[in-house]
C-alpha cells in the first residue's frame, strides 16, 4: 500500500484528520486529487523551512475545518 492509499483509507475512517505525505516521487502529485484540501505533499528533498511551512499550513486548514 502506498502512502497515498493509506491516507485515503485513514481519511475514510477519520475525515477530520489532516496529513502530510513525504515523497521522492513526483508522480504521487496528481494522485492526491480530491484530497488536496486535507493532505499536503512534501516532496523530497526538502528544507526544514519547507517542512515547517507545510505543517503550519495543513494544521491551520484542519483547525479551521
BALOBA-1460 file (C-alpha; in Angstrom, 3 decimals):
// residues 65
<rec num="1" residu="x" x="0.000" y="0.000" z="0.000"/>
<rec num="2" residu="x" x="1.341" y="3.428" z="-0.880"/>
<rec num="3" residu="x" x="1.305" y="6.387" z="1.483"/>
<rec num="4" residu="x" x="-1.446" y="7.992" z="-0.594"/>
<rec num="5" residu="x" x="-3.571" y="4.830" z="-0.333"/>
<rec num="6" residu="x" x="-3.008" y="4.742" z="3.418"/>
<rec num="7" residu="x" x="-4.079" y="8.381" z="3.772"/>
<rec num="8" residu="x" x="-7.213" y="7.712" z="1.709"/>
<rec num="9" residu="x" x="-8.187" y="4.829" z="3.998"/>
<rec num="10" residu="x" x="-7.459" y="6.798" z="7.161"/>
<rec num="11" residu="x" x="-9.497" y="9.760" z="5.952"/>
<rec num="12" residu="x" x="-12.433" y="7.486" z="5.131"/>
<rec num="13" residu="x" x="-12.429" y="6.313" z="8.751"/>
<rec num="14" residu="x" x="-11.479" y="9.647" z="10.350"/>
<rec num="15" residu="x" x="-12.445" y="12.508" z="7.990"/>
<rec num="16" residu="x" x="-11.267" y="15.154" z="10.472"/>
<rec num="17" residu="x" x="-7.615" y="14.100" z="10.126"/>
<rec num="18" residu="x" x="-5.022" y="16.153" z="8.287"/>
<rec num="19" residu="x" x="-1.975" y="14.529" z="6.754"/>
<rec num="20" residu="x" x="1.370" y="15.325" z="5.213"/>
<rec num="21" residu="x" x="2.815" y="12.795" z="2.791"/>
<rec num="22" residu="x" x="6.538" y="12.890" z="2.071"/>
<rec num="23" residu="x" x="7.605" y="11.545" z="-1.290"/>
<rec num="24" residu="x" x="10.616" y="11.466" z="-3.535"/>
<rec num="25" residu="x" x="8.434" y="10.511" z="-6.484"/>
<rec num="26" residu="x" x="6.784" y="13.364" z="-8.347"/>
<rec num="27" residu="x" x="4.232" y="11.005" z="-9.903"/>
<rec num="28" residu="x" x="2.492" y="10.989" z="-6.493"/>
<rec num="29" residu="x" x="1.407" y="14.590" z="-7.052"/>
<rec num="30" residu="x" x="-1.542" y="14.033" z="-9.401"/>
<rec num="31" residu="x" x="-2.887" y="11.153" z="-7.293"/>
<rec num="32" residu="x" x="-3.919" y="13.483" z="-4.460"/>
<rec num="33" residu="x" x="-6.946" y="14.662" z="-6.427"/>
<rec num="34" residu="x" x="-9.846" y="15.366" z="-4.088"/>
<rec num="35" residu="x" x="-7.569" y="15.010" z="-1.052"/>
<rec num="36" residu="x" x="-5.713" y="18.259" z="-1.733"/>
<rec num="37" residu="x" x="-7.757" y="20.182" z="0.849"/>
<rec num="38" residu="x" x="-6.856" y="17.741" z="3.623"/>
<rec num="39" residu="x" x="-3.471" y="16.416" z="2.560"/>
<rec num="40" residu="x" x="-0.221" y="18.212" z="1.809"/>
<rec num="41" residu="x" x="2.567" y="16.635" z="-0.213"/>
<rec num="42" residu="x" x="6.088" y="17.387" z="0.895"/>
<rec num="43" residu="x" x="8.429" y="16.392" z="-1.945"/>
<rec num="44" residu="x" x="11.900" y="15.137" z="-1.023"/>
<rec num="45" residu="x" x="14.399" y="16.571" z="-0.589"/>
<rec num="46" residu="x" x="13.022" y="19.416" z="1.497"/>
<rec num="47" residu="x" x="14.438" y="22.017" z="3.844"/>
<rec num="48" residu="x" x="13.418" y="22.478" z="7.479"/>
<rec num="49" residu="x" x="11.698" y="25.735" z="6.482"/>
<rec num="50" residu="x" x="9.664" y="23.962" z="3.779"/>
<rec num="51" residu="x" x="8.595" y="21.293" z="6.285"/>
<rec num="52" residu="x" x="7.652" y="23.927" z="8.855"/>
<rec num="53" residu="x" x="5.553" y="25.807" z="6.266"/>
<rec num="54" residu="x" x="3.668" y="22.643" z="5.211"/>
<rec num="55" residu="x" x="2.981" y="21.635" z="8.814"/>
<rec num="56" residu="x" x="1.675" y="25.107" z="9.635"/>
<rec num="57" residu="x" x="-0.471" y="25.244" z="6.523"/>
<rec num="58" residu="x" x="-2.057" y="21.793" z="6.802"/>
<rec num="59" residu="x" x="-2.755" y="22.041" z="10.522"/>
<rec num="60" residu="x" x="-4.083" y="25.568" z="10.039"/>
<rec num="61" residu="x" x="-6.554" y="24.181" z="7.475"/>
<rec num="62" residu="x" x="-7.534" y="21.277" z="9.727"/>
<rec num="63" residu="x" x="-8.142" y="23.611" z="12.665"/>
<rec num="64" residu="x" x="-10.396" y="25.883" z="10.610"/>
<rec num="65" residu="x" x="-12.495" y="22.975" z="9.203"/>
